[in-house]
């Protein structure tokens, strides 16, 4: 199944969960990113 935020190996392409992760990110930032991931 094709999804623009999932790569061919099945990895989620959300920068705040990977390269841009910082311990100072709060839960609101994560939820906001996940919300946009699924819409």
Biopython code that builds the backbone (N, CA, C, O; Angstrom):
import numpy as np
from Bio.PDB.StructureBuilder import StructureBuilder

atoms = [
    (1, "UNK", "N", (0.851, -1.174, 0.000)),
    (1, "UNK", "CA", (0.000, 0.000, 0.000)),
    (1, "UNK", "C", (0.891, 1.230, 0.000)),
    (1, "UNK", "O", (1.802, 1.345, 0.821)),
    (2, "UNK", "N", (0.631, 2.142, -0.914)),
    (2, "UNK", "CA", (1.422, 3.363, -1.001)),
    (2, "UNK", "C", (0.930, 4.396, 0.004)),
    (2, "UNK", "O", (-0.274, 4.608, 0.149)),
    (3, "UNK", "N", (1.857, 5.029, 0.689)),
    (3, "UNK", "CA", (1.557, 6.162, 1.555)),
    (3, "UNK", "C", (2.727, 7.126, 1.435)),
    (3, "UNK", "O", (3.877, 6.695, 1.512)),
    (4, "UNK", "N", (2.468, 8.427, 1.247)),
    (4, "UNK", "CA", (3.554, 9.377, 1.011)),
    (4, "UNK", "C", (4.508, 9.543, 2.189)),
    (4, "UNK", "O", (5.614, 10.050, 2.006)),
    (5, "UNK", "N", (4.114, 9.132, 3.386)),
    (5, "UNK", "CA", (4.976, 9.285, 4.554)),
    (5, "UNK", "C", (5.592, 7.972, 5.027)),
    (5, "UNK", "O", (6.132, 7.896, 6.130)),
    (6, "UNK", "N", (5.510, 6.945, 4.195)),
    (6, "UNK", "CA", (6.110, 5.647, 4.495)),
    (6, "UNK", "C", (7.036, 5.290, 3.339)),
    (6, "UNK", "O", (6.633, 5.342, 2.176)),
    (7, "UNK", "N", (8.293, 4.925, 3.663)),
    (7, "UNK", "CA", (9.210, 4.586, 2.578)),
    (7, "UNK", "C", (9.001, 3.144, 2.120)),
    (7, "UNK", "O", (8.149, 2.438, 2.659)),
    (8, "UNK", "N", (9.765, 2.714, 1.142)),
    (8, "UNK", "CA", (9.584, 1.379, 0.558)),
    (8, "UNK", "C", (9.884, 0.252, 1.536)),
    (8, "UNK", "O", (9.421, -0.872, 1.344)),
    (9, "UNK", "N", (10.656, 0.540, 2.584)),
    (9, "UNK", "CA", (10.979, -0.477, 3.585)),
    (9, "UNK", "C", (9.998, -0.480, 4.751)),
    (9, "UNK", "O", (10.140, -1.272, 5.683)),
    (10, "UNK", "N", (9.007, 0.403, 4.703)),
    (10, "UNK", "CA", (8.001, 0.453, 5.754)),
    (10, "UNK", "C", (8.334, 1.380, 6.905)),
    (10, "UNK", "O", (7.648, 1.363, 7.927)),
    (11, "UNK", "N", (9.376, 2.190, 6.762)),
    (11, "UNK", "CA", (9.760, 3.123, 7.812)),
    (11, "UNK", "C", (8.946, 4.404, 7.720)),
    (11, "UNK", "O", (8.649, 4.888, 6.628)),
    (12, "UNK", "N", (8.591, 4.942, 8.873)),
    (12, "UNK", "CA", (7.847, 6.197, 8.930)),
    (12, "UNK", "C", (8.784, 7.345, 8.604)),
    (12, "UNK", "O", (9.886, 7.424, 9.146)),
    (13, "UNK", "N", (8.351, 8.233, 7.723)),
    (13, "UNK", "CA", (9.158, 9.383, 7.311)),
    (13, "UNK", "C", (8.681, 10.634, 8.033)),
    (13, "UNK", "O", (8.078, 11.519, 7.425)),
    (14, "UNK", "N", (8.950, 10.703, 9.313)),
    (14, "UNK", "CA", (8.607, 11.872, 10.117)),
    (14, "UNK", "C", (9.884, 12.311, 10.810)),
    (14, "UNK", "O", (10.371, 11.630, 11.712)),
    (15, "UNK", "N", (10.425, 13.442, 10.393)),
    (15, "UNK", "CA", (11.733, 13.886, 10.862)),
    (15, "UNK", "C", (11.839, 14.005, 12.374)),
    (15, "UNK", "O", (12.895, 13.721, 12.939)),
    (16, "UNK", "N", (10.753, 14.423, 13.048)),
    (16, "UNK", "CA", (10.862, 14.583, 14.496)),
    (16, "UNK", "C", (10.970, 13.246, 15.215)),
    (16, "UNK", "O", (11.310, 13.205, 16.398)),
    (17, "UNK", "N", (10.687, 12.160, 14.520)),
    (17, "UNK", "CA", (10.879, 10.834, 15.113)),
    (17, "UNK", "C", (12.225, 10.232, 14.728)),
    (17, "UNK", "O", (12.571, 9.153, 15.209)),
    (18, "UNK", "N", (12.977, 10.892, 13.889)),
    (18, "UNK", "CA", (14.258, 10.374, 13.411)),
    (18, "UNK", "C", (15.351, 11.412, 13.547)),
    (18, "UNK", "O", (15.835, 11.645, 14.655)),
    (19, "UNK", "N", (15.759, 12.048, 12.451)),
    (19, "UNK", "CA", (16.912, 12.947, 12.432)),
    (19, "UNK", "C", (16.736, 14.180, 13.306)),
    (19, "UNK", "O", (17.691, 14.633, 13.936)),
    (20, "UNK", "N", (15.526, 14.726, 13.351)),
    (20, "UNK", "CA", (15.294, 15.973, 14.080)),
    (20, "UNK", "C", (14.859, 15.763, 15.525)),
    (20, "UNK", "O", (14.426, 16.709, 16.183)),
    (21, "UNK", "N", (14.968, 14.531, 16.028)),
    (21, "UNK", "CA", (14.558, 14.260, 17.406)),
    (21, "UNK", "C", (15.476, 14.991, 18.375)),
    (21, "UNK", "O", (16.700, 14.949, 18.245)),
    (22, "UNK", "N", (14.868, 15.663, 19.348)),
    (22, "UNK", "CA", (15.592, 16.329, 20.424)),
    (22, "UNK", "C", (14.840, 16.046, 21.720)),
    (22, "UNK", "O", (13.609, 16.040, 21.724)),
    (23, "UNK", "N", (15.546, 15.815, 22.808)),
    (23, "UNK", "CA", (14.871, 15.544, 24.082)),
    (23, "UNK", "C", (13.985, 16.695, 24.563)),
    (23, "UNK", "O", (13.122, 16.490, 25.416)),
    (24, "UNK", "N", (14.187, 17.898, 24.028)),
    (24, "UNK", "CA", (13.384, 19.042, 24.468)),
    (24, "UNK", "C", (12.037, 19.135, 23.755)),
    (24, "UNK", "O", (11.223, 19.991, 24.100)),
    (25, "UNK", "N", (11.784, 18.274, 22.770)),
    (25, "UNK", "CA", (10.479, 18.284, 22.102)),
    (25, "UNK", "C", (9.409, 17.860, 23.104)),
    (25, "UNK", "O", (9.591, 16.900, 23.851)),
    (26, "UNK", "N", (8.313, 18.574, 23.110)),
    (26, "UNK", "CA", (7.254, 18.213, 24.050)),
    (26, "UNK", "C", (6.201, 17.346, 23.358)),
    (26, "UNK", "O", (6.230, 17.154, 22.143)),
    (27, "UNK", "N", (5.290, 16.839, 24.150)),
    (27, "UNK", "CA", (4.287, 15.909, 23.626)),
    (27, "UNK", "C", (3.384, 16.579, 22.594)),
    (27, "UNK", "O", (2.916, 15.921, 21.665)),
    (28, "UNK", "N", (3.138, 17.873, 22.746)),
    (28, "UNK", "CA", (2.308, 18.574, 21.766)),
    (28, "UNK", "C", (2.950, 18.567, 20.388)),
    (28, "UNK", "O", (2.258, 18.406, 19.382)),
    (29, "UNK", "N", (4.256, 18.738, 20.331)),
    (29, "UNK", "CA", (4.972, 18.715, 19.057)),
    (29, "UNK", "C", (4.874, 17.342, 18.408)),
    (29, "UNK", "O", (4.666, 17.236, 17.199)),
    (30, "UNK", "N", (5.021, 16.298, 19.204)),
    (30, "UNK", "CA", (4.946, 14.929, 18.685)),
    (30, "UNK", "C", (3.537, 14.633, 18.172)),
    (30, "UNK", "O", (3.378, 14.087, 17.080)),
    (31, "UNK", "N", (2.524, 14.988, 18.942)),
    (31, "UNK", "CA", (1.140, 14.737, 18.522)),
    (31, "UNK", "C", (0.806, 15.528, 17.264)),
    (31, "UNK", "O", (0.143, 15.013, 16.364)),
    (32, "UNK", "N", (1.259, 16.767, 17.198)),
    (32, "UNK", "CA", (1.038, 17.595, 16.010)),
    (32, "UNK", "C", (1.664, 16.929, 14.781)),
    (32, "UNK", "O", (1.036, 16.861, 13.724)),
    (33, "UNK", "N", (2.896, 16.441, 14.919)),
    (33, "UNK", "CA", (3.566, 15.770, 13.808)),
    (33, "UNK", "C", (2.861, 14.494, 13.392)),
    (33, "UNK", "O", (2.700, 14.230, 12.201)),
    (34, "UNK", "N", (2.440, 13.698, 14.369)),
    (34, "UNK", "CA", (1.725, 12.457, 14.056)),
    (34, "UNK", "C", (0.379, 12.747, 13.404)),
    (34, "UNK", "O", (-0.043, 12.026, 12.500)),
    (35, "UNK", "N", (-0.286, 13.785, 13.855)),
    (35, "UNK", "CA", (-1.565, 14.165, 13.255)),
    (35, "UNK", "C", (-1.382, 14.500, 11.777)),
    (35, "UNK", "O", (-2.181, 14.075, 10.942)),
    (36, "UNK", "N", (-0.351, 15.247, 11.453)),
    (36, "UNK", "CA", (-0.098, 15.595, 10.058)),
    (36, "UNK", "C", (0.419, 14.404, 9.257)),
    (36, "UNK", "O", (0.255, 14.354, 8.038)),
    (37, "UNK", "N", (1.034, 13.462, 9.931)),
    (37, "UNK", "CA", (1.501, 12.259, 9.252)),
    (37, "UNK", "C", (0.325, 11.462, 8.692)),
    (37, "UNK", "O", (0.402, 10.933, 7.583)),
    (38, "UNK", "N", (-0.753, 11.377, 9.450)),
    (38, "UNK", "CA", (-1.890, 10.548, 9.061)),
    (38, "UNK", "C", (-2.953, 11.284, 8.255)),
    (38, "UNK", "O", (-3.936, 10.674, 7.835)),
    (39, "UNK", "N", (-2.774, 12.582, 8.032)),
    (39, "UNK", "CA", (-3.770, 13.319, 7.244)),
    (39, "UNK", "C", (-3.244, 13.662, 5.879)),
    (39, "UNK", "O", (-3.949, 14.281, 5.083)),
]
sb = StructureBuilder()
sb.init_structure("model")
sb.init_model(0)
sb.init_chain("A")
sb.init_seg("    ")
for serial, (resi, resn, name, xyz) in enumerate(atoms, 1):
    if name == "N":
        sb.init_residue(resn, " ", resi, " ")
    sb.init_atom(name, np.array(xyz, "f"), 0.0, 1.0, " ", f" {name:<3s}", serial, name[0])
structure = sb.get_structure()
